[in-house]
């Protein structure tokens, strides 16, 4: 075909013209080596012209790999996606312009020239699609690499594994003030709670300008370091620690993890620290002591019969400040029934509810029995 042969003969000039136009109109392409840019343009020009001449837009495996690789190289050289599309448009415009300039040399009908132009544009769209695929793949790989690096940083900081000499530099990479104090948090994923939802609640997505931080999935939970404590009213289970400098954030994270264990055991919803959880955090963690107290105060009640009624009465009695009248009202029973059940507890356990130590240990055993460990 005369048109195709003429254009291929002008290929070198066309490549130089397109590369020059791209560099002139899109200076960002100066980030790429000129040889690399020329090679990519040459690949596109030659394939588009040959495809238009043959009327086939089928890409061979080698062509697919080549266009995809050129898209990847542009992404890795920091070329924004929109600029890559604009550069492609510059190339198409230059090809069409060159076609018009050379058309006077050919003895062809207008219809043939128009059909070649249409075929060339169709081929260009196919090549662009595969180049975009390569760019997107490289973009996705870059994001995943950044996420992985951020996860390693968050894990290392929260576990106290980052050398102090590196901490400042690595913190600044993620927009964190290395001299500031941060709050460590640990949140449970799953049961309808997504990572994105927790990030929104923690303010990590930037929706809350006064709160920010970084997070990562650590051992199945979302771990984060935050500039401020999370709000109490969040849809999820979150434990957080006290403010600490980055080099001591492992202490905060240890307490955050302990708080989360208690939040889960008590089936609470929201964000809590150890201060807000009180002694319940000790109950949830000290399983050995809890088992001992459960055997001492609760198992005898079950063995003696009517264990559920006795345990319910003891819970209400402690919740009502050890007032028999209030306890009876809460349980909808007679006051004498309450007195009988309390006396029955003392008989079965051999203890006295007038003993402060017994009251504390009983409360501990009751709290543990209500937890979901």
Residue pairs with C-beta under 8 A, 6 or more apart in sequence:
1 53
1 116
2 106
2 107
2 108
3 53
3 99
3 106
3 108
3 112
3 113
3 116
4 49
4 50
4 52
4 53
4 116
6 102
6 105
6 106
7 14
7 49
7 98
7 99
7 102
8 46
8 49
8 50
10 98
10 102
11 42
11 45
11 46
11 49
14 45
14 94
14 95
14 98
15 38
15 41
15 42
15 45
16 38
17 94
17 98
18 41
18 45
18 90
18 91
18 94
18 95
19 34
19 37
19 38
19 41
21 90
21 94
22 29
22 37
22 41
22 87
22 90
22 91
23 29
23 30
23 37
25 86
25 90
26 83
26 86
26 87
26 90
28 78
28 79
28 80
28 83
29 37
29 79
29 83
29 87
31 77
31 78
31 79
32 73
32 74
32 77
32 79
36 73
36 77
39 70
40 70
40 73
40 74
41 91
43 66
43 67
43 70
44 67
44 70
44 88
44 91
44 124
44 127
44 131
45 91
45 95
47 63
47 67
47 123
47 127
48 95
48 120
48 123
48 124
48 127
49 95
49 120
51 57
51 119
51 120
51 123
51 126
51 127
52 116
52 119
52 120
52 122
52 123
53 116
53 119
55 119
57 122
57 123
57 126
59 67
59 126
59 127
59 130
63 130
64 130
67 127
67 130
67 131
67 134
68 130
68 131
68 133
68 134
68 137
69 134
70 131
70 134
71 84
71 130
71 131
71 132
71 133
71 134
71 135
71 136
71 137
71 138
72 134
72 135
72 137
72 138
74 84
74 131
74 135
75 81
75 134
75 135
75 138
75 139
75 142
76 138
76 142
79 87
81 135
81 139
84 131
84 132
84 135
85 128
88 124
88 128
88 131
91 124
92 121
92 124
95 120
95 124
96 117
96 120
99 113
99 116
99 117
99 120
103 113
106 113
147 216
150 174
150 214
150 216
151 216
151 217
151 218
152 216
153 162
153 170
153 173
153 174
153 214
153 216
154 214
154 215
154 216
154 218
154 223
154 224
154 225
155 161
155 216
155 218
155 223
156 162
157 167
157 171
157 225
157 246
157 249
157 250
158 184
158 218
158 223
158 225
158 249
158 250
158 253
159 250
159 253
160 247
160 249
160 250
162 170
162 246
164 247
167 178
167 246
167 247
168 178
171 177
171 178
171 246
172 178
174 214
175 212
176 182
176 213
176 214
176 225
176 246
178 246
179 245
180 227
180 245
181 243
181 244
181 245
182 213
182 225
182 226
182 227
182 243
182 244
182 245
182 246
182 249
182 252
183 225
183 226
183 227
183 228
183 229
183 230
183 240
183 241
183 242
183 243
183 244
183 252
184 223
184 224
184 225
184 226
184 240
184 241
184 244
184 249
184 252
184 253
184 255
184 256
185 202
185 223
185 224
185 225
185 226
185 230
185 238
185 239
185 240
185 241
185 256
185 271
186 218
186 221
186 222
186 223
186 224
186 238
186 239
186 240
186 253
186 256
186 257
186 259
186 260
187 193
187 198
187 202
187 221
187 222
187 223
187 224
187 236
187 237
187 238
187 239
187 260
188 221
188 222
188 236
188 237
188 238
188 260
188 264
189 195
189 198
189 217
189 220
189 221
189 222
193 235
193 236
193 237
195 217
195 222
196 205
197 235
197 236
198 215
198 222
198 234
198 236
198 238
199 205
199 215
199 222
200 207
201 230
201 231
201 234
201 235
201 236
201 238
202 211
202 213
202 215
202 224
202 226
202 230
202 234
202 238
203 210
203 211
203 212
203 213
203 226
203 228
203 230
204 212
204 213
204 214
204 215
204 224
204 226
206 212
210 227
210 228
211 226
211 227
211 228
211 230
212 226
212 227
213 224
213 225
213 226
213 227
214 224
214 225
215 222
215 223
215 224
215 225
216 222
216 223
216 224
217 223
221 260
223 253
225 246
225 249
226 240
229 240
229 271
229 273
230 238
230 240
230 271
231 271
232 270
232 271
232 272
232 276
233 270
234 269
234 270
234 271
235 269
236 269
236 270
236 271
237 260
237 263
237 264
237 268
237 269
237 270
238 260
238 263
238 270
238 271
238 272
239 255
239 256
239 257
239 258
239 259
239 260
239 261
239 262
239 263
239 271
239 272
239 273
240 252
240 256
240 259
240 271
240 272
240 273
241 251
241 252
241 253
241 254
241 255
241 256
241 259
241 273
241 274
242 251
242 252
242 255
242 273
243 252
244 251
244 252
255 273
255 274
256 273
258 274
258 281
258 285
259 272
259 273
259 274
259 277
259 281
261 281
261 284
261 285
262 268
262 272
262 274
262 277
262 280
262 281
262 283
262 284
262 285
263 270
263 272
263 277
264 372
265 280
265 284
265 371
265 372
265 373
266 277
266 280
266 284
266 370
266 371
266 372
267 372
274 281
279 364
279 367
280 367
283 290
283 364
283 367
283 368
283 371
284 368
284 371
284 373
287 373
289 364
290 364
290 365
290 368
293 361
293 362
293 364
293 365
293 368
294 365
294 368
294 369
296 349
296 361
296 365
297 349
297 351
297 361
297 362
297 365
298 307
298 311
298 365
298 366
298 369
300 348
300 349
301 307
301 310
301 311
301 345
301 348
301 349
303 348
304 310
304 344
304 348
306 344
309 341
310 341
310 344
310 345
310 348
311 366
311 369
312 331
313 327
313 331
313 338
313 341
313 342
313 345
314 341
314 342
314 345
314 362
314 366
315 366
316 327
316 330
316 331
317 324
317 327
317 338
317 342
317 353
318 359
318 362
318 363
318 366
319 330
320 326
320 327
320 330
322 353
322 359
324 335
324 338
324 339
324 342
325 335
327 338
328 334
328 335
328 337
328 338
331 337
331 338
342 353
345 351
345 353
346 352
346 353
351 358
352 358
353 359
353 362
